[in-house]
């Protein structure tokens, strides 16, 4: 445990220099500083997040400013309005310092060979229901002492959980722009398929389905597919077609329910078809009407992968062996990851 010299009265910054004494900055002060910033510069909210008192937070911030010999916040009365320019730089360095401390602790745990801990994951309903059960089952057999926490949500909800550091990993599909703080590794490619009741007109057609033909029917598909920038809408736009979006949902089973109710033609991931449960529906191949979608795994850039983290990644995609993961974390990591996105295998290769 790190110990610090205690003193009852803060010594002004100038006196440190005159007496030849170096300031002794506490990690707690840096944590309190970042908590204030993370809580919108509100001392009361920061205190609640830290499970301490507001005066205690104020005192630690004051001590830190006195040790540094400069103000970190612009104040108006008792209210904090913003960070000073110096405060901005101190916050950036404090974030890096605490991340490094967390990495050192994680490294120590790994070096001790600990096989207990927690793995938390945020993903979409489709991945949670159709891809992960087999992977988690194998992981639990290999690491029975690891607590596994699974969270489901939309891409926006997953991004929020990642930003709040509530999860270790994120698994999502498609665009990664909402996750700039993550290292993202492509896992597999998948394709969409159309789903209709057996008495639907499309179920009786022998010729290949076209986008123009699909546009004649109301469609039921995933949430956010109706966004203009999505690959789904872009495919129609490329042929100057406007699809009829009747309903969107994030749950494949809800989409199937509305297909059964006659609300429209379902467009879902092929992996979401259950040959045992969906015998009343007809799956129609879409060929190359829509581009394939890549499902990827993401984790924070500052995160040190433990042994069981690496094993989990390998269960998701066997190509991520120890050597490749070392290369991803090495100096050429960016180039290695870029190449992986060009060589992503289909889902069946990961079965």
C-alpha positions as CSV (number, residue, x, y, z in Angstrom):
1,X,0.0,0.0,0.0
2,X,1.3,3.5,-0.9
3,X,1.7,5.8,2.1
4,X,2.0,9.6,2.0
5,X,3.4,12.1,4.4
6,X,0.6,13.7,6.4
7,X,0.4,17.4,7.3
8,X,-2.3,19.4,8.9
9,X,-1.9,22.7,7.1
10,X,-1.3,23.0,3.3
11,X,2.0,24.6,2.5
12,X,1.7,27.3,-0.3
13,X,3.4,26.2,-3.5
14,X,6.2,28.8,-3.2
15,X,7.2,27.5,0.2
16,X,7.8,24.0,-1.2
17,X,10.4,25.5,-3.4
18,X,12.0,27.6,-0.7
19,X,12.2,24.7,1.7
20,X,13.3,22.2,-0.9
21,X,10.2,20.0,-0.3
22,X,8.4,18.4,-3.3
23,X,4.6,18.3,-3.3
24,X,3.1,14.9,-2.4
25,X,0.1,14.4,-4.7
26,X,-2.4,11.7,-3.7
27,X,-4.1,9.3,-6.1
28,X,-7.3,10.1,-4.2
29,X,-7.0,13.7,-5.2
30,X,-6.8,12.8,-8.9
31,X,-9.8,10.5,-8.6
32,X,-11.8,13.2,-7.0
33,X,-10.7,15.7,-9.7
34,X,-11.9,13.3,-12.5
35,X,-15.1,12.6,-10.6
36,X,-15.9,16.3,-10.6
37,X,-15.2,16.5,-14.3
38,X,-17.2,13.4,-15.1
39,X,-20.2,14.7,-13.1
40,X,-20.5,18.0,-15.0
41,X,-18.4,20.0,-12.6
42,X,-20.9,19.4,-9.9
43,X,-19.3,18.8,-6.5
44,X,-22.5,17.3,-5.0
45,X,-23.0,14.8,-7.8
46,X,-19.3,13.9,-7.6
47,X,-19.5,13.3,-3.9
48,X,-22.5,11.0,-4.4
49,X,-20.7,9.0,-7.1
50,X,-17.7,8.6,-4.8
51,X,-19.9,7.8,-1.7
52,X,-18.4,10.6,0.3
53,X,-19.3,14.1,1.4
54,X,-19.3,17.2,-0.7
55,X,-17.0,19.1,1.7
56,X,-14.6,16.2,1.5
57,X,-14.4,16.5,-2.3
58,X,-14.0,20.2,-2.1
59,X,-11.1,19.8,0.4
60,X,-9.2,17.4,-1.7
61,X,-9.6,19.6,-4.8
62,X,-8.4,22.6,-2.8
63,X,-5.4,20.6,-1.5
64,X,-4.5,19.5,-5.0
65,X,-4.7,23.1,-6.3
66,X,-2.5,24.3,-3.4
67,X,0.1,21.6,-4.1
68,X,0.2,22.5,-7.8
69,X,0.2,26.2,-7.1
70,X,-2.5,27.0,-9.6
71,X,-6.3,26.9,-9.9
72,X,-7.8,24.0,-11.9
73,X,-11.3,25.5,-12.1
74,X,-12.9,28.8,-13.0
75,X,-15.3,29.6,-10.2
76,X,-18.1,32.1,-9.8
77,X,-18.8,32.3,-6.1
78,X,-19.2,28.7,-4.9
79,X,-20.2,27.4,-8.3
80,X,-17.6,25.9,-10.8
81,X,-18.1,27.2,-14.3
82,X,-15.3,25.4,-16.2
83,X,-11.8,24.1,-16.2
84,X,-8.9,26.5,-16.5
85,X,-6.5,25.9,-19.4
86,X,-4.1,24.4,-17.0
87,X,-6.9,22.3,-15.5
88,X,-7.7,20.8,-18.9
89,X,-4.1,19.6,-19.2
90,X,-4.0,18.3,-15.6
91,X,-7.2,16.3,-16.2
92,X,-5.8,14.7,-19.4
93,X,-2.7,13.6,-17.6
94,X,-4.6,12.4,-14.5
95,X,-6.8,10.2,-16.8
96,X,-3.7,8.7,-18.3
97,X,-2.1,8.2,-14.9
98,X,-5.1,6.4,-13.4
99,X,-5.4,4.3,-16.5
100,X,-1.8,3.2,-16.2
101,X,-2.3,2.4,-12.5
102,X,-5.3,0.3,-13.4
103,X,-3.2,-1.4,-16.1
104,X,-0.5,-2.2,-13.6
105,X,-3.0,-3.7,-11.2
106,X,-4.4,-5.9,-14.0
107,X,-0.9,-6.9,-15.0
108,X,-0.2,-7.9,-11.5
109,X,-3.3,-10.1,-11.3
110,X,-2.4,-11.8,-14.6
111,X,1.2,-12.4,-13.5
112,X,-0.1,-14.1,-10.4
113,X,-2.1,-16.4,-12.6
114,X,-5.4,-15.5,-11.1
115,X,-8.3,-17.3,-12.8
116,X,-11.1,-15.6,-10.9
117,X,-12.7,-12.3,-11.7
118,X,-15.5,-10.8,-13.8
119,X,-16.1,-10.5,-17.5
120,X,-18.9,-8.1,-18.6
121,X,-20.2,-7.9,-22.1
122,X,-22.7,-5.7,-23.9
123,X,-24.3,-6.8,-27.1
124,X,-27.4,-6.9,-29.3
125,X,-30.4,-9.3,-28.9
126,X,-29.5,-11.2,-32.0
127,X,-25.9,-11.9,-31.0
128,X,-27.0,-12.7,-27.4
129,X,-29.6,-15.2,-28.5
130,X,-28.1,-16.9,-31.6
131,X,-24.3,-16.6,-31.3
132,X,-23.2,-16.3,-27.7
133,X,-24.9,-19.2,-25.9
134,X,-22.5,-21.7,-27.3
135,X,-19.5,-19.5,-26.7
136,X,-20.5,-18.6,-23.1
137,X,-21.2,-22.2,-22.3
138,X,-17.6,-23.2,-23.4
139,X,-16.1,-20.3,-21.6
140,X,-17.9,-21.1,-18.3
141,X,-16.6,-24.7,-18.5
142,X,-13.0,-23.4,-19.0
143,X,-13.3,-20.7,-16.4
144,X,-15.9,-21.7,-13.7
145,X,-14.6,-19.0,-11.3
146,X,-15.2,-16.1,-13.7
147,X,-18.4,-14.2,-13.2
148,X,-20.0,-13.5,-16.6
149,X,-22.3,-10.5,-16.9
150,X,-24.3,-10.1,-20.2
151,X,-26.1,-6.8,-21.0
152,X,-28.3,-6.4,-24.1
153,X,-29.2,-3.2,-25.8
154,X,-29.2,-1.1,-29.0
155,X,-26.0,0.2,-30.5
156,X,-26.5,3.5,-28.7
157,X,-27.1,1.8,-25.4
158,X,-24.0,-0.4,-25.9
159,X,-22.0,2.8,-26.7
160,X,-23.2,4.4,-23.5
161,X,-22.2,1.3,-21.4
162,X,-18.8,1.4,-23.0
163,X,-18.3,5.1,-22.4
164,X,-19.3,4.6,-18.7
165,X,-16.9,1.7,-18.5
166,X,-19.7,-0.6,-17.3
167,X,-18.5,-3.4,-19.6
168,X,-15.2,-4.9,-20.7
169,X,-16.4,-5.9,-24.2
170,X,-18.9,-4.8,-26.7
171,X,-20.2,-7.0,-29.5
172,X,-22.1,-5.2,-32.3
173,X,-22.6,-5.2,-36.0
174,X,-21.9,-2.7,-38.8
175,X,-20.7,0.9,-38.2
176,X,-18.0,1.4,-35.5
177,X,-18.0,5.2,-35.6
178,X,-19.9,5.5,-32.4
179,X,-17.1,3.6,-30.6
180,X,-14.0,5.7,-31.1
181,X,-12.5,4.7,-27.7
182,X,-12.5,1.0,-28.6
183,X,-10.1,-1.3,-30.3
184,X,-12.4,-3.2,-32.7
185,X,-11.8,-6.7,-34.0
186,X,-13.9,-8.1,-36.8
187,X,-15.4,-11.5,-35.9
188,X,-17.5,-12.8,-38.8
189,X,-19.7,-11.7,-41.7
190,X,-23.4,-12.4,-41.9
191,X,-26.2,-11.8,-44.4
192,X,-29.8,-10.9,-44.4
193,X,-32.7,-13.1,-45.4
194,X,-36.3,-12.4,-46.2
195,X,-39.0,-14.2,-44.1
196,X,-42.7,-14.6,-45.1
197,X,-45.7,-16.7,-44.1
198,X,-46.3,-19.8,-46.3
199,X,-49.3,-18.2,-48.0
200,X,-47.5,-15.0,-48.9
201,X,-47.2,-14.2,-52.7
202,X,-43.4,-14.2,-52.4
203,X,-43.4,-17.7,-51.0
204,X,-44.7,-19.1,-54.3
205,X,-42.4,-17.2,-56.7
206,X,-39.5,-19.2,-58.3
207,X,-37.5,-16.3,-59.7
208,X,-34.9,-14.5,-57.6
209,X,-36.1,-11.7,-55.5
210,X,-35.2,-8.2,-56.5
211,X,-35.2,-4.9,-54.5
212,X,-37.9,-3.6,-56.8
213,X,-40.1,-6.5,-55.9
214,X,-39.3,-6.1,-52.2
215,X,-40.3,-2.5,-52.4
216,X,-43.8,-3.5,-53.4
217,X,-44.4,-4.9,-49.9
218,X,-44.4,-3.4,-46.4
219,X,-41.2,-4.5,-44.6
220,X,-40.4,-5.4,-41.0
221,X,-36.8,-5.2,-40.0
222,X,-34.3,-4.2,-37.4
223,X,-34.3,-0.9,-35.5
224,X,-32.1,1.7,-37.2
225,X,-32.2,0.0,-40.6
226,X,-34.5,2.8,-41.7
227,X,-31.8,5.4,-41.2
228,X,-30.7,6.8,-44.6
229,X,-27.0,6.0,-44.0
230,X,-27.7,2.3,-43.2
231,X,-26.6,-0.3,-45.7
232,X,-30.2,-1.5,-45.9
233,X,-31.6,1.9,-47.0
234,X,-28.5,2.6,-49.1
235,X,-29.2,-0.5,-51.2
236,X,-32.6,0.7,-52.1
237,X,-31.4,4.3,-52.7
238,X,-28.8,3.0,-55.2
239,X,-31.7,1.8,-57.4
240,X,-33.8,4.9,-56.6
241,X,-36.3,2.9,-54.7
242,X,-38.1,3.8,-51.5
243,X,-39.0,0.8,-49.3
244,X,-42.2,0.7,-47.2
245,X,-40.9,0.3,-43.6
246,X,-44.0,-0.9,-41.7
247,X,-42.3,-1.7,-38.4
248,X,-38.8,-1.9,-36.8
249,X,-37.6,-3.8,-33.8
250,X,-34.3,-4.8,-32.2
251,X,-35.5,-8.3,-31.4
252,X,-35.6,-10.9,-34.2
253,X,-38.4,-12.8,-32.5
254,X,-40.6,-9.7,-32.4
255,X,-40.0,-9.3,-36.2
256,X,-41.1,-12.9,-36.7
257,X,-44.2,-12.3,-34.7
258,X,-45.3,-9.4,-36.9
259,X,-44.4,-11.4,-40.0
260,X,-46.8,-14.1,-38.7
261,X,-49.4,-11.5,-38.1
262,X,-49.2,-10.4,-41.8
263,X,-47.7,-7.0,-41.0
264,X,-45.0,-7.3,-43.7
265,X,-42.0,-9.1,-45.1
266,X,-39.4,-9.7,-42.5
267,X,-35.7,-8.9,-43.2
268,X,-33.5,-10.4,-40.5
269,X,-30.1,-12.0,-40.0
270,X,-29.8,-15.5,-41.4
271,X,-28.5,-16.6,-38.0
272,X,-31.8,-15.7,-36.5
273,X,-33.7,-18.5,-38.4
274,X,-34.6,-21.4,-36.1
275,X,-35.3,-24.5,-38.2
276,X,-37.2,-26.1,-35.4
277,X,-39.3,-23.2,-34.3
278,X,-39.9,-21.3,-37.6
279,X,-41.4,-24.1,-39.7
280,X,-44.5,-22.0,-40.4
281,X,-42.4,-19.4,-42.2
282,X,-40.5,-19.4,-45.5
283,X,-37.0,-18.1,-45.8
284,X,-36.1,-16.5,-49.1
285,X,-32.5,-15.9,-50.2
286,X,-31.6,-12.3,-50.9
287,X,-28.2,-13.1,-52.6
288,X,-26.3,-9.8,-53.0
289,X,-29.3,-7.4,-52.7
290,X,-27.8,-6.2,-49.5
291,X,-24.1,-6.1,-48.5
292,X,-22.9,-8.5,-45.8
293,X,-22.7,-7.1,-42.3
294,X,-19.6,-7.6,-40.1
295,X,-20.1,-8.4,-36.4
296,X,-17.2,-7.1,-34.3
297,X,-15.8,-7.2,-30.8
298,X,-14.6,-4.0,-29.1
299,X,-12.7,-3.3,-25.9
300,X,-11.2,-0.1,-24.4
301,X,-7.8,0.9,-25.8
302,X,-6.3,1.2,-22.4
303,X,-7.5,-2.2,-21.3
304,X,-4.9,-4.9,-20.6
305,X,-6.2,-8.2,-21.8
306,X,-6.0,-10.9,-19.2
307,X,-5.6,-14.6,-20.0
308,X,-9.3,-15.3,-19.8
309,X,-10.1,-12.2,-21.9
310,X,-7.9,-13.7,-24.6
311,X,-9.6,-17.1,-24.3
312,X,-13.0,-15.5,-24.7
313,X,-11.9,-13.7,-27.9
314,X,-10.5,-17.0,-29.3
315,X,-13.8,-18.7,-28.5
316,X,-15.6,-16.1,-30.6
317,X,-13.2,-16.4,-33.5
318,X,-10.4,-19.1,-33.5
319,X,-8.2,-17.0,-35.7
320,X,-7.3,-14.8,-32.8
321,X,-4.5,-17.0,-31.4
322,X,-1.9,-15.7,-28.9
323,X,0.5,-14.6,-31.6
324,X,-2.1,-12.5,-33.5
325,X,-3.4,-10.9,-30.2
326,X,0.2,-10.0,-29.4
327,X,0.6,-8.4,-32.8
328,X,-2.7,-6.5,-32.3
329,X,-1.4,-5.0,-29.1
330,X,2.1,-4.3,-30.6
331,X,3.5,-1.2,-32.4
332,X,1.9,-2.3,-35.7
333,X,-1.5,-2.9,-34.2
334,X,-3.4,-0.4,-36.3
335,X,-2.1,-2.0,-39.6
336,X,-2.8,-5.5,-38.3
337,X,-6.4,-4.7,-37.4
338,X,-6.9,-2.9,-40.7
339,X,-5.9,-6.1,-42.6
340,X,-8.2,-8.2,-40.5
341,X,-11.2,-6.1,-41.6
342,X,-10.4,-7.1,-45.2
343,X,-10.2,-10.8,-44.3
344,X,-13.3,-11.4,-42.1
345,X,-14.6,-14.9,-42.4
346,X,-18.4,-15.8,-42.7
347,X,-20.2,-16.9,-39.5
348,X,-20.1,-20.6,-40.5
349,X,-16.3,-20.6,-40.2
350,X,-16.7,-19.6,-36.6
351,X,-19.2,-22.4,-35.7
